Amino acid sequence: MEFSPKPTKQKVKAGYKSLYISDELAEKVSDLAKKHNTSFNNIVISILENFFENKNK
């Protein structure tokens, strides 16, 4: 299945969290963000939302 990040215009009430991830993983996320012309944060949120939406399928 092709990955598709969520649209960035869908703003919801949110808080701040810090993540400590390896440089290698951060670079992979950054590359995906560049490919989809979106932010690092949007990619991370999209991946997490996709995981929780599909975990029981």
C-alpha positions as CSV (number, residue, x, y, z in Angstrom):
1,M,0.0,0.0,0.0
2,E,1.3,3.5,-0.9
3,F,1.9,5.8,2.1
4,S,-0.1,9.0,2.0
5,P,0.3,11.7,4.7
6,K,-2.7,13.4,6.0
7,P,-3.6,16.9,4.7
8,T,-1.9,19.6,6.8
9,K,-5.0,21.8,6.9
10,Q,-6.8,19.5,9.4
11,K,-5.8,21.2,12.6
12,V,-7.0,19.8,15.8
13,K,-6.3,20.6,19.5
14,A,-2.9,19.3,20.2
15,G,0.0,19.3,22.7
16,Y,3.8,19.0,22.4
17,K,5.8,15.8,22.9
18,S,9.5,15.2,22.4
19,L,10.8,12.1,20.7
20,Y,14.3,10.7,20.9
21,I,14.9,8.8,17.7
22,S,18.1,7.6,15.9
23,D,19.6,9.8,13.3
24,E,19.0,7.1,10.7
25,L,15.3,7.0,11.5
26,A,15.0,10.8,11.5
27,E,16.6,10.9,8.1
28,K,14.1,8.4,6.7
29,V,11.2,10.5,8.0
30,S,12.8,13.7,6.6
31,D,13.2,12.0,3.2
32,L,9.6,10.9,3.2
33,A,8.5,14.5,4.2
34,K,10.5,15.9,1.3
35,K,9.0,13.4,-1.1
36,H,5.5,14.4,-0.1
37,N,6.2,18.1,0.3
38,T,5.1,18.2,3.9
39,S,6.6,18.5,7.4
40,F,8.5,16.0,9.5
41,N,5.8,16.3,12.1
42,N,3.0,15.6,9.7
43,I,4.8,12.4,8.5
44,V,5.2,11.2,12.1
45,I,1.5,11.9,13.0
46,S,0.3,10.3,9.7
47,I,2.3,7.2,10.5
48,L,1.0,6.9,14.0
49,E,-2.6,7.6,13.0
50,N,-2.3,5.0,10.2
51,F,-1.0,2.4,12.6
52,F,-3.8,2.9,15.1
53,E,-6.5,2.9,12.4
54,N,-5.2,-0.3,10.9
55,K,-3.9,-2.2,14.0
56,N,-7.1,-4.3,14.4
57,K,-7.7,-5.0,10.7
